[in-house]
Amino acid sequence: MSARDSLLEIRDLTKAFKGVKALDTVSFDLRFGEVVGLAGHNGAGKSTLLNILSGVFTADSGSMSLLSNKYKPTSYSGATEAGVFRIYQELSVIDNLTVAENLTLGTEKHIRKFGLLAPKRTTATAANFLDDVGLGDLDAKKRVEQLTMAERQLVEIAKALYMARLANIEKPVLLLDEPTSGLTQTQVDFLEGHINRLRSQMGIILTTHRGSELLEWSDRVVVLRDGRVVGEPDPRSTSAEELGRLMVGEVHVVQHARREAREEQGGPVLEVQDLVLPSLGEPVNLILQPGEVVALIGESEEKTQIARCISGLLKPSSGVVRVNGRKIASSVKGSLEAGVRFVPADRGGEGLSLLHSVQDNLALGAMAAETRQDLARKPKAEKAFAQNLVSKYGVKIASLEQPSGSLSGGNQQKLLVARAMSDAARVIVLDKPTRGIDVHAKSEIFRLILEASDRGVSVLIASDEPEELMPICDRLIAFRNGRVSAEFDCRSGAEPTLTELAEATS
């Protein structure tokens, strides 16, 4: 077989949940050495297709072949054994292990000496392999926690290639699921350069909510809409706007108008006084008024640590957090009792129980946060409670019994936000709420944030994408090198330019 023959063939794949089709007779090919971009907005079927390819779901009908052999994995391990590797948006690398240890984790039997682990041999094996596949700039001895997010993506990719080599798989398939989510532009460029060098060793199916990246990285683009293939535009002659129109069809995206200045009423809802964290160069002080929406921005992770500290997930070295004038205990329980609700960046690893149903995720969240034990005793009340939230916050599902992991990324995010926006919420803290979701899902999340704000709930957002938050935010607080570098009032009519944002955060 030549290098350009089909590596993976997908024919008429169909998948339905409770009678609602998530995929409808989807067909396309992937060639060796090629990157195929998979485009489509929230709910288009991308996640379902990747789940079938990686063995998480089984198609209702249709067929797949890998290197001309029938391919029908029934588990993730079955997919990897056949040579199909999925790199999830939420990375699985272990921060306190080295690159070499992450690379060889689970395959140590191949490098044991006299039945024992040999650290030097592990490092040497990993370093030689990384050099061989063109990733020699990754230091095998370095701990993953010291790497950038783009470098961690490369460790995941290297792990897949290493497993393929051990299994004598010469032509693996890599499923890259939102690899640039949460990356700065410098890191995106770094990752793109490495993907271009690695593509000759595999076939790649790529998803990303950034249309321009999809066109730049891909040899071909397959566009899904409502579970069907609606086009395969040539990325060399297609603009991001044309791709967006093909993805959207006739659907209208709501554009949120810039907020007007408001009069402050009553005392502050959230006060953060002299908060000290190891990553901060100086204590942080924050005040949020009723209904105020404030974003913490910057390329480093101080903003996330502040968000997690307010939510009780991270204990500060010192400092005080108050809600409605009352000091709250530095714990999850203390934050919940004070009315703080947290939406984490890691939807699957920390936010939702993906194997459990939509109803279970909503009801269990209410039981934990608001001691709604009546839901556990009354099945009808639990179902009504979950259905009300799903309807109120526009979460698209086939049924309440549907596993949360089968929802698209945008609907998983709306499910998390719906769970947080209870009547008892006084402060809602969101960490990277638009990470890895398309423009429609972002618009919906913004709508929900503004609705909470209109009810007097204060909203704090940690974000890597400040330019899209300006229309809904009252203020942006920029961090650089562990310190507040600038504060911008988005209500004054003199919102910051992109250049000013870049100077404040990098």
C-alpha positions as CSV (number, residue, x, y, z in Angstrom):
1,M,0.0,0.0,0.0
2,S,1.4,3.4,-0.9
3,A,1.8,6.2,1.6
4,R,-1.3,8.0,0.3
5,D,-3.7,5.0,0.3
6,S,-6.6,4.9,2.8
7,L,-5.5,4.1,6.4
8,L,-8.9,4.4,8.0
9,E,-12.2,4.1,6.1
10,I,-15.5,5.2,7.7
11,R,-18.7,4.1,5.9
12,D,-22.3,5.2,6.8
13,L,-21.8,5.4,10.6
14,T,-25.0,6.0,12.5
15,K,-25.6,6.4,16.2
16,A,-28.7,7.4,18.1
17,F,-29.4,8.1,21.8
18,K,-33.0,7.5,22.8
19,G,-34.2,7.8,19.2
20,V,-32.3,11.1,18.6
21,K,-29.6,10.7,15.9
22,A,-26.2,12.0,16.9
23,L,-24.6,10.6,13.7
24,D,-26.4,9.9,10.5
25,T,-24.6,7.9,7.7
26,V,-21.3,9.6,8.2
27,S,-18.6,8.5,5.7
28,F,-15.0,9.7,4.9
29,D,-11.5,8.4,4.7
30,L,-8.1,9.1,6.4
31,R,-4.9,8.6,4.5
32,F,-1.5,7.8,6.0
33,G,0.6,11.0,6.6
34,E,-2.6,13.2,6.4
35,V,-4.4,15.5,8.8
36,V,-8.2,15.5,8.4
37,G,-9.9,18.4,10.2
38,L,-13.3,17.5,11.7
39,A,-15.4,20.7,11.8
40,G,-18.8,21.3,13.4
41,H,-20.5,23.3,16.1
42,N,-21.9,22.2,19.4
43,G,-23.9,19.0,19.0
44,A,-22.8,18.4,15.4
45,G,-21.6,14.9,16.2
46,K,-17.9,15.3,16.5
47,S,-17.6,13.9,20.1
48,T,-19.9,10.9,19.2
49,L,-17.7,10.1,16.2
50,L,-14.5,10.3,18.2
51,N,-16.1,8.1,20.9
52,I,-16.9,5.5,18.3
53,L,-13.4,5.6,16.8
54,S,-11.8,5.3,20.2
55,G,-14.0,2.4,21.4
56,V,-16.1,4.3,23.9
57,F,-19.3,3.9,21.9
58,T,-20.4,1.3,19.4
59,A,-22.1,2.5,16.2
60,D,-25.7,1.4,15.6
61,S,-24.9,0.7,11.9
62,G,-22.2,1.3,9.4
63,S,-18.7,0.0,9.2
64,M,-15.0,1.0,9.7
65,S,-11.8,-0.5,8.4
66,L,-8.3,0.0,9.4
67,L,-5.5,-0.9,6.9
68,S,-8.3,-2.7,5.0
69,N,-9.1,-4.9,8.0
70,K,-12.5,-4.7,9.8
71,Y,-12.3,-2.2,12.7
72,K,-15.0,-2.3,15.4
73,P,-13.5,-1.6,18.9
74,T,-15.6,-2.2,21.9
75,S,-13.3,-0.5,24.4
76,Y,-10.6,2.2,24.6
77,S,-7.9,-0.5,25.0
78,G,-9.3,-2.4,22.0
79,A,-8.8,0.8,19.9
80,T,-5.2,1.4,21.1
81,E,-4.3,-2.3,20.5
82,A,-5.5,-1.8,16.9
83,G,-3.5,1.4,16.5
84,V,-6.0,4.2,17.2
85,F,-5.0,6.6,19.9
86,R,-7.1,9.4,21.3
87,I,-5.5,12.5,22.9
88,Y,-8.2,14.0,25.0
89,Q,-8.7,17.7,25.7
90,E,-8.2,16.9,29.4
91,L,-4.7,15.5,29.4
92,S,-3.8,12.3,31.3
93,V,-0.1,13.1,31.9
94,I,1.0,12.9,35.5
95,D,2.6,16.1,36.6
96,N,4.9,14.8,39.3
97,L,6.5,12.2,37.0
98,T,9.2,12.9,34.5
99,V,8.7,12.9,30.7
100,A,10.4,9.5,30.6
101,E,8.2,8.0,33.4
102,N,5.1,9.3,31.7
103,L,6.2,7.9,28.4
104,T,6.9,4.4,29.7
105,L,4.1,4.2,32.3
106,G,2.3,0.9,32.1
107,T,4.9,-0.6,29.7
108,E,7.7,-0.9,32.3
109,K,8.1,-4.6,31.5
110,H,9.9,-3.7,28.3
111,I,12.7,-1.8,30.2
112,R,13.1,-3.7,33.4
113,K,16.5,-5.1,34.3
114,F,16.6,-8.3,36.3
115,G,12.9,-7.7,37.0
116,L,13.5,-4.3,38.6
117,L,12.9,-0.8,37.4
118,A,16.1,1.0,36.3
119,P,15.6,4.8,36.3
120,K,18.7,5.5,34.1
121,R,17.6,2.9,31.6
122,T,14.1,4.4,31.6
123,T,15.4,7.8,30.9
124,A,17.8,6.6,28.2
125,T,15.1,4.6,26.5
126,A,12.7,7.6,26.4
127,A,15.4,10.0,25.3
128,N,16.5,7.7,22.4
129,F,12.8,7.3,21.3
130,L,12.1,11.0,21.5
131,D,15.1,11.7,19.3
132,D,14.1,9.0,16.9
133,V,10.5,10.4,16.3
134,G,11.6,14.0,16.1
135,L,10.8,15.1,19.6
136,G,14.3,15.4,20.9
137,D,13.6,18.9,22.3
138,L,11.5,17.3,25.1
139,D,13.8,16.7,28.0
140,A,13.2,13.1,29.2
141,K,14.5,13.9,32.7
142,K,12.2,16.9,33.2
143,R,9.1,16.7,35.4
144,V,5.8,17.3,33.4
145,E,4.8,20.0,35.9
146,Q,7.6,22.1,34.6
147,L,6.4,21.9,31.0
148,T,4.1,24.2,29.1
149,M,0.6,23.0,28.1
150,A,1.9,22.6,24.5
151,E,4.8,20.5,25.6
152,R,2.4,18.3,27.7
153,Q,0.4,17.7,24.5
154,L,3.6,16.5,22.9
155,V,4.2,14.1,25.8
156,E,0.7,12.6,25.2
157,I,1.5,12.3,21.5
158,A,4.9,10.7,22.2
159,K,3.2,8.3,24.5
160,A,0.9,7.1,21.7
161,L,3.7,6.7,19.3
162,Y,5.7,4.8,21.9
163,M,2.9,2.4,22.5
164,A,2.4,2.0,18.8
165,R,6.1,1.1,18.4
166,L,6.0,-1.5,21.2
167,A,3.0,-3.1,19.5
168,N,4.7,-3.1,16.1
169,I,2.1,-0.7,14.7
170,E,3.8,1.0,11.8
171,K,0.8,3.3,10.8
172,P,-1.1,4.5,13.8
173,V,-4.1,6.8,13.8
174,L,-4.1,9.8,16.2
175,L,-7.3,11.5,17.3
176,L,-6.4,15.0,18.5
177,D,-9.4,16.4,20.5
178,E,-9.1,20.2,20.9
179,P,-5.3,20.2,21.3
180,T,-5.0,24.0,21.3
181,S,-7.6,24.6,24.0
182,G,-6.2,26.7,26.7
183,L,-2.9,27.5,24.8
184,T,-1.4,30.9,24.2
185,Q,-0.7,31.8,20.5
186,T,3.0,31.1,21.0
187,Q,2.2,27.6,22.3
188,V,-0.2,27.0,19.4
189,D,2.5,27.9,16.9
190,F,5.0,25.7,18.8
191,L,2.5,22.7,18.7
192,E,1.6,23.3,15.0
193,G,5.3,23.1,14.0
194,H,5.8,19.8,15.8
195,I,2.6,18.3,14.3
196,N,3.8,19.2,10.9
197,R,7.0,17.3,11.5
198,L,5.2,14.3,13.0
199,R,2.4,13.9,10.5
200,S,4.5,11.7,8.2
201,Q,4.5,9.0,10.9
202,M,0.7,8.6,11.3
203,G,-2.7,9.7,10.2
204,I,-4.4,12.4,12.2
205,I,-8.0,13.4,12.8
206,L,-8.1,16.8,14.4
207,T,-10.9,18.7,16.1
208,T,-10.6,22.3,17.3
209,H,-13.2,25.1,17.8
210,R,-10.9,27.6,16.1
211,G,-11.7,27.5,12.4
212,S,-8.5,29.3,11.3
213,E,-6.4,26.6,13.0
214,L,-8.5,23.8,11.4
215,L,-7.8,25.3,7.9
216,E,-4.1,25.9,8.6
217,W,-3.3,22.4,10.1
218,S,-5.5,20.2,7.8
219,D,-5.0,18.7,4.4
220,R,-8.8,18.1,4.2
221,V,-11.7,19.2,6.3
222,V,-14.9,17.2,6.9
223,V,-17.8,19.4,8.1
224,L,-20.5,17.9,10.3
225,R,-23.9,19.5,11.0
226,D,-26.7,17.8,12.9
227,G,-24.8,14.5,12.7
228,R,-24.4,14.5,8.9
229,V,-21.5,15.3,6.6
230,V,-22.5,18.6,4.9
231,G,-19.3,19.3,3.0
232,E,-15.5,18.7,2.6
233,P,-14.1,22.1,1.7
234,D,-10.5,22.5,0.5
235,P,-8.7,24.3,3.3
236,R,-6.3,25.9,0.8
237,S,-9.2,27.8,-0.8
238,T,-11.6,28.2,2.1
239,S,-11.8,31.1,4.5
240,A,-12.6,30.8,8.2
241,E,-15.8,32.8,7.5
242,E,-16.9,30.4,4.7
243,L,-16.1,27.4,7.0
244,G,-18.2,29.0,9.7
245,R,-21.2,29.5,7.4
246,L,-21.0,25.8,6.3
247,M,-20.9,24.7,10.0
248,V,-23.7,26.9,11.1
249,G,-26.2,26.7,8.3
250,E,-29.1,29.0,9.0
251,V,-28.6,29.2,12.8
252,H,-28.1,32.6,14.3
253,V,-25.5,33.4,16.9
254,V,-26.5,35.9,19.5
255,Q,-24.0,38.7,19.8
256,H,-24.0,40.3,23.3
257,A,-23.9,44.0,23.5
258,R,-21.4,45.9,25.7
259,R,-22.5,46.4,29.3
260,E,-23.5,49.8,30.6
261,A,-22.2,51.2,33.9
262,R,-24.4,50.4,36.8
263,E,-24.9,52.0,40.2
264,E,-23.5,50.1,43.1
265,Q,-26.2,49.0,45.5
266,G,-25.5,47.7,49.0
267,G,-22.2,46.3,50.1
268,P,-19.9,44.0,48.2
269,V,-20.8,40.3,47.7
270,L,-17.3,39.0,47.5
271,E,-14.2,40.3,49.2
272,V,-10.7,38.8,48.9
273,Q,-8.3,40.5,51.3
274,D,-4.5,40.0,51.3
275,L,-4.7,36.6,49.7
276,V,-1.2,35.0,49.6
277,L,-0.4,32.0,47.4
278,P,3.0,30.5,46.5
279,S,2.6,31.4,42.8
280,L,1.8,35.1,43.6
281,G,4.4,37.7,43.8
282,E,2.3,39.9,46.1
283,P,-1.0,39.6,48.0
284,V,-4.2,39.9,46.0
285,N,-7.2,42.0,46.9
286,L,-10.5,41.7,45.1
287,I,-14.0,43.2,45.6
288,L,-17.1,42.2,43.6
289,Q,-20.3,44.1,43.8
290,P,-23.8,42.6,43.5
291,G,-24.2,41.4,39.9
292,E,-20.7,42.4,38.8
293,V,-18.9,40.2,36.3
294,V,-15.1,40.3,36.6
295,A,-12.5,38.3,34.6
296,L,-9.0,37.4,35.8
297,I,-6.8,37.2,32.7
298,G,-3.2,36.4,31.9
299,E,-1.1,33.6,30.4
300,S,0.0,32.1,33.7
301,E,-2.0,30.1,36.2
302,E,-2.3,32.5,39.1
303,K,-5.8,33.3,38.0
304,T,-6.9,29.7,38.2
305,Q,-5.3,29.3,41.7
306,I,-7.2,32.4,42.9
307,A,-10.4,30.9,41.6
308,R,-9.8,27.6,43.2
309,C,-8.8,29.2,46.5
310,I,-12.1,31.2,46.6
311,S,-13.9,28.0,45.9
312,G,-12.2,26.2,48.8
313,L,-10.2,23.8,46.7
314,L,-6.8,25.4,47.4
315,K,-5.7,26.6,50.8
316,P,-3.9,30.0,50.8
317,S,-0.8,30.7,52.9
318,S,-2.8,33.6,54.4
319,G,-5.6,35.9,53.6
320,V,-9.4,36.2,54.1
321,V,-12.3,35.6,51.8
322,R,-15.7,37.1,52.7
323,V,-19.1,36.6,51.2
324,N,-21.8,39.2,52.1
325,G,-19.4,40.5,54.8
326,R,-18.9,37.1,56.5
327,K,-15.6,35.4,56.6
328,I,-15.8,31.9,55.1
329,A,-13.8,28.8,56.0
330,S,-11.0,27.8,53.6
331,S,-12.7,24.6,52.5
332,V,-15.1,23.3,49.9
333,K,-17.8,23.0,52.6
334,G,-17.2,26.5,53.8
335,S,-17.5,28.0,50.3
336,L,-20.6,26.0,49.4
337,E,-22.4,27.0,52.6
338,A,-21.5,30.7,51.9
339,G,-23.1,30.4,48.4
340,V,-20.0,30.0,46.3
341,R,-20.4,27.8,43.2
342,F,-17.4,26.6,41.1
343,V,-17.3,25.5,37.5
344,P,-13.9,23.8,36.9
345,A,-11.9,23.9,33.6
346,D,-11.6,20.2,33.5
347,R,-15.2,19.1,32.6
348,G,-14.5,15.4,32.5
349,G,-11.9,14.9,35.2
350,E,-13.2,17.2,37.9
351,G,-16.6,18.6,36.9
352,L,-18.9,15.8,35.8
353,S,-19.1,12.1,36.4
354,L,-19.1,11.2,32.7
355,L,-20.4,7.6,33.2
356,H,-23.4,8.7,35.2
357,S,-26.6,10.2,33.7
358,V,-27.5,13.8,33.3
359,Q,-30.1,13.5,36.0
360,D,-27.6,11.9,38.5
361,N,-25.0,14.7,37.9
362,L,-27.6,17.5,38.5
363,A,-29.3,15.8,41.5
364,L,-26.0,14.8,43.2
365,G,-24.7,18.3,42.7
366,A,-27.7,19.8,44.5
367,M,-27.5,17.2,47.3
368,A,-23.9,18.0,47.9
369,A,-24.1,21.8,47.6
370,E,-27.6,22.5,49.1
371,T,-28.3,19.4,51.1
372,R,-31.3,18.6,48.9
373,Q,-31.8,15.2,50.5
374,D,-35.4,15.2,49.5
375,L,-34.3,14.5,45.9
376,A,-32.8,11.2,47.1
377,R,-36.0,10.1,48.8
378,K,-38.4,11.2,46.0
379,P,-37.5,9.9,42.5
380,K,-40.3,12.0,40.8
381,A,-39.0,15.2,42.5
382,E,-35.4,14.3,41.4
383,K,-36.5,13.9,37.8
384,A,-38.6,17.1,37.8
385,F,-35.6,19.0,39.3
386,A,-33.2,17.8,36.7
387,Q,-35.7,18.4,33.8
388,N,-36.3,21.9,35.0
389,L,-32.6,22.7,34.9
390,V,-32.1,21.1,31.5
391,S,-35.0,23.1,30.0
392,K,-34.1,26.4,31.8
393,Y,-30.5,26.4,30.7
394,G,-30.9,24.9,27.2
395,V,-28.9,21.7,27.6
396,K,-29.5,19.5,24.6
397,I,-30.0,15.9,25.6
398,A,-31.8,12.8,24.3
399,S,-33.0,11.9,27.8
400,L,-32.2,12.5,31.4
401,E,-30.8,9.0,31.6
402,Q,-28.2,9.7,28.9
403,P,-24.6,9.4,30.1
404,S,-23.1,12.9,30.6
405,G,-20.0,11.7,28.8
406,S,-22.0,11.2,25.6
407,L,-22.9,14.9,25.4
408,S,-20.9,17.3,23.2
409,G,-18.4,19.5,25.0
410,G,-20.6,22.5,24.8
411,N,-23.5,20.7,26.4
412,Q,-21.3,19.3,29.1
413,Q,-20.3,22.8,29.9
414,K,-23.9,24.1,30.0
415,L,-24.7,21.2,32.3
416,L,-21.9,22.3,34.7
417,V,-23.1,25.9,34.5
418,A,-26.7,24.9,35.1
419,R,-25.7,23.0,38.2
420,A,-23.8,26.0,39.5
421,M,-26.5,28.6,38.9
422,S,-28.9,27.5,41.7
423,D,-31.1,29.9,43.7
424,A,-28.7,29.6,46.6
425,A,-25.7,30.9,44.6
426,R,-24.3,34.2,45.7
427,V,-20.9,34.0,43.8
428,I,-20.2,31.9,40.7
429,V,-16.6,31.2,39.9
430,L,-15.8,29.8,36.5
431,D,-12.4,28.6,35.4
432,K,-11.9,28.8,31.6
433,P,-15.6,28.4,30.9
434,T,-15.2,28.7,27.1
435,R,-12.4,26.3,26.8
436,G,-12.8,23.9,23.9
437,I,-16.4,24.9,22.9
438,D,-17.7,26.5,19.7
439,V,-19.1,30.0,19.2
440,H,-22.7,28.9,19.8
441,A,-22.0,27.2,23.1
442,K,-19.9,30.2,24.1
443,S,-22.9,32.5,23.3
444,E,-25.1,30.3,25.5
445,I,-22.7,30.3,28.4
446,F,-22.4,34.1,28.2
447,R,-26.2,34.4,28.2
448,L,-26.4,32.3,31.4
449,I,-23.7,34.4,33.0
450,L,-25.6,37.6,32.3
451,E,-28.8,36.1,33.5
452,A,-27.1,35.3,36.8
453,S,-25.7,38.8,37.0
454,D,-29.1,40.3,36.5
455,R,-30.3,38.3,39.6
456,G,-27.6,40.0,41.6
457,V,-25.1,37.1,41.6
458,S,-21.5,38.1,41.4
459,V,-19.5,36.2,38.8
460,L,-15.7,35.7,38.7
461,I,-14.1,34.2,35.6
462,A,-10.5,33.0,35.1
463,S,-9.9,33.1,31.4
464,D,-7.2,32.8,28.7
465,E,-9.5,34.5,26.1
466,P,-10.2,38.1,27.4
467,E,-11.1,39.6,24.1
468,E,-14.3,37.6,23.8
469,L,-15.3,38.4,27.4
470,M,-15.2,42.1,27.1
471,P,-18.9,42.5,26.0
472,I,-20.1,40.7,29.1
473,C,-17.6,41.8,31.8
474,D,-17.7,44.9,34.0
475,R,-13.9,44.7,34.7
476,L,-10.8,42.7,33.5
477,I,-7.9,42.2,36.0
478,A,-4.7,41.3,34.3
479,F,-1.9,39.2,35.9
480,R,1.7,39.0,34.8
481,N,4.6,37.4,36.7
482,G,2.5,36.8,39.8
483,R,1.3,40.3,40.1
484,V,-1.7,42.4,39.0
485,S,-0.3,44.3,35.9
486,A,-3.4,46.2,34.9
487,E,-7.2,46.7,35.5
488,F,-9.6,47.6,32.7
489,D,-13.1,49.0,33.1
490,C,-15.2,47.5,30.2
491,R,-18.2,49.7,31.1
492,S,-16.5,53.1,30.6
493,G,-16.7,53.1,26.8
494,A,-12.9,53.0,26.7
495,E,-12.4,49.2,26.7
496,P,-8.8,48.0,26.2
497,T,-7.4,47.3,22.7
498,L,-5.9,43.9,21.9
499,T,-2.5,45.5,22.0
500,E,-3.1,46.7,25.6
501,L,-4.4,43.3,26.6
502,A,-1.3,41.6,25.2
503,E,1.1,44.1,26.9
504,A,-0.7,43.6,30.2
505,T,-0.6,39.8,30.1
506,S,2.6,38.7,28.4
